[in-house]
Structures are given as C-alpha cells and as structure tokens.
C-alpha cells in the first residue's frame, strides 16, 4: 500500500500480486491492485481485481460490486490519472 500512496502504481501492482501468490485471498492486496489499476487508467484490470475480491466470500461482494461499478463508470467517462482512494484494509470497516 505504501507504493500506492506514493503514486508508484506499477510497483504497488507488482508487490500486491506477489502478496497474492503467498495468500490468494488477501483483501488488502486485491483492493490496492484495483485502485492502482484505476489510477493508471486500466479500468478493465481494475474491474477484474474487484470481481476477484467479490469471489473471496459473500461478505465482500457488495463492496466489490460497488468498486467495480466505480471503475466501469470511470472507464465510460474516460477519466484518467485520478487515483481513487484506497479504503482502510481493515475488513470490518471496509466491508461492513
């Protein structure tokens, strides 16, 4: 997440993909990957990351759908270079 907060989106994506290799259902990694892809304008991959987040479990589906819809809308509007906020990685507050 630190790379994302510093605007180093490619690094954030790479680091979080590595984290997913170690623990495939890490919610924090999936949300950061989605947000980083959004920040680079790669909305298709952002939506895919959010869909994967939704597949982690029913608890995360609502938030995943909302995040994917946001990325799809940004793609539709042609928004680029506006980094979305990354919510807290505390699952209790992020997906309550």
One Martini backbone bead per residue (centre of mass of N, CA, C, O) as a GRO file, in nm:
protein
   96
    1UNK     BB    1   0.053   0.065  -0.016
    2UNK     BB    2   0.285   0.269  -0.016
    3UNK     BB    3   0.321   0.292  -0.321
    4UNK     BB    4   0.046   0.405  -0.378
    5UNK     BB    5   0.070   0.663  -0.194
    6UNK     BB    6   0.329   0.753  -0.389
    7UNK     BB    7   0.243   0.680  -0.700
    8UNK     BB    8   0.350   0.365  -0.738
    9UNK     BB    9   0.164   0.161  -0.918
   10UNK     BB   10   0.341  -0.062  -1.039
   11UNK     BB   11   0.460  -0.151  -0.772
   12UNK     BB   12   0.198  -0.216  -0.627
   13UNK     BB   13   0.109  -0.437  -0.818
   14UNK     BB   14   0.351  -0.621  -0.786
   15UNK     BB   15   0.344  -0.661  -0.476
   16UNK     BB   16   0.046  -0.766  -0.459
   17UNK     BB   17   0.087  -1.013  -0.639
   18UNK     BB   18   0.286  -1.144  -0.451
   19UNK     BB   19   0.093  -1.168  -0.212
   20UNK     BB   20  -0.108  -1.357  -0.371
   21UNK     BB   21   0.085  -1.596  -0.393
   22UNK     BB   22   0.077  -1.643  -0.075
   23UNK     BB   23  -0.235  -1.503  -0.056
   24UNK     BB   24  -0.514  -1.518  -0.259
   25UNK     BB   25  -0.730  -1.362  -0.028
   26UNK     BB   26  -0.627  -1.070  -0.017
   27UNK     BB   27  -0.793  -0.785   0.030
   28UNK     BB   28  -0.576  -0.563   0.026
   29UNK     BB   29  -0.452  -0.641  -0.246
   30UNK     BB   30  -0.706  -0.618  -0.425
   31UNK     BB   31  -0.770  -0.318  -0.367
   32UNK     BB   32  -0.497  -0.201  -0.456
   33UNK     BB   33  -0.496  -0.306  -0.742
   34UNK     BB   34  -0.753  -0.170  -0.836
   35UNK     BB   35  -0.664   0.123  -0.772
   36UNK     BB   36  -0.408   0.123  -0.947
   37UNK     BB   37  -0.546   0.071  -1.214
   38UNK     BB   38  -0.721   0.319  -1.206
   39UNK     BB   39  -0.485   0.530  -1.189
   40UNK     BB   40  -0.382   0.422  -1.489
   41UNK     BB   41  -0.656   0.345  -1.665
   42UNK     BB   42  -0.708   0.023  -1.601
   43UNK     BB   43  -1.025  -0.077  -1.580
   44UNK     BB   44  -1.038  -0.376  -1.652
   45UNK     BB   45  -0.843  -0.468  -1.422
   46UNK     BB   46  -0.998  -0.346  -1.192
   47UNK     BB   47  -1.253  -0.508  -1.224
   48UNK     BB   48  -1.119  -0.784  -1.193
   49UNK     BB   49  -1.019  -0.739  -0.903
   50UNK     BB   50  -1.303  -0.692  -0.783
   51UNK     BB   51  -1.420  -0.962  -0.862
   52UNK     BB   52  -1.220  -1.124  -0.697
   53UNK     BB   53  -1.304  -1.009  -0.430
   54UNK     BB   54  -1.599  -1.125  -0.445
   55UNK     BB   55  -1.484  -1.434  -0.439
   56UNK     BB   56  -1.392  -1.461  -0.141
   57UNK     BB   57  -1.686  -1.356  -0.037
   58UNK     BB   58  -1.990  -1.248   0.065
   59UNK     BB   59  -1.887  -1.011   0.242
   60UNK     BB   60  -1.747  -0.862  -0.034
   61UNK     BB   61  -1.952  -0.815  -0.271
   62UNK     BB   62  -2.069  -0.533  -0.242
   63UNK     BB   63  -1.801  -0.378  -0.260
   64UNK     BB   64  -1.710  -0.498  -0.528
   65UNK     BB   65  -1.941  -0.387  -0.697
   66UNK     BB   66  -1.890  -0.086  -0.636
   67UNK     BB   67  -1.597  -0.074  -0.740
   68UNK     BB   68  -1.655  -0.177  -1.028
   69UNK     BB   69  -1.856   0.047  -1.101
   70UNK     BB   70  -1.659   0.280  -1.071
   71UNK     BB   71  -1.459   0.184  -1.289
   72UNK     BB   72  -1.662   0.168  -1.523
   73UNK     BB   73  -1.741   0.468  -1.514
   74UNK     BB   74  -1.460   0.583  -1.565
   75UNK     BB   75  -1.431   0.452  -1.839
   76UNK     BB   76  -1.679   0.585  -1.970
   77UNK     BB   77  -1.563   0.888  -1.905
   78UNK     BB   78  -1.237   0.891  -1.934
   79UNK     BB   79  -1.082   0.867  -1.683
   80UNK     BB   80  -0.754   1.000  -1.578
   81UNK     BB   81  -0.522   1.011  -1.315
   82UNK     BB   82  -0.732   0.940  -1.074
   83UNK     BB   83  -0.688   0.850  -0.768
   84UNK     BB   84  -0.825   0.638  -0.573
   85UNK     BB   85  -0.931   0.556  -0.286
   86UNK     BB   86  -0.803   0.372  -0.014
   87UNK     BB   87  -0.924   0.187   0.194
   88UNK     BB   88  -0.929   0.032   0.452
   89UNK     BB   89  -0.791  -0.295   0.543
   90UNK     BB   90  -1.025  -0.323   0.731
   91UNK     BB   91  -1.281  -0.533   0.696
   92UNK     BB   92  -1.486  -0.410   0.898
   93UNK     BB   93  -1.484  -0.118   0.756
   94UNK     BB   94  -1.489  -0.177   0.445
   95UNK     BB   95  -1.742  -0.424   0.465
   96UNK     BB   96  -2.000  -0.328   0.651
   0.00000   0.00000   0.00000
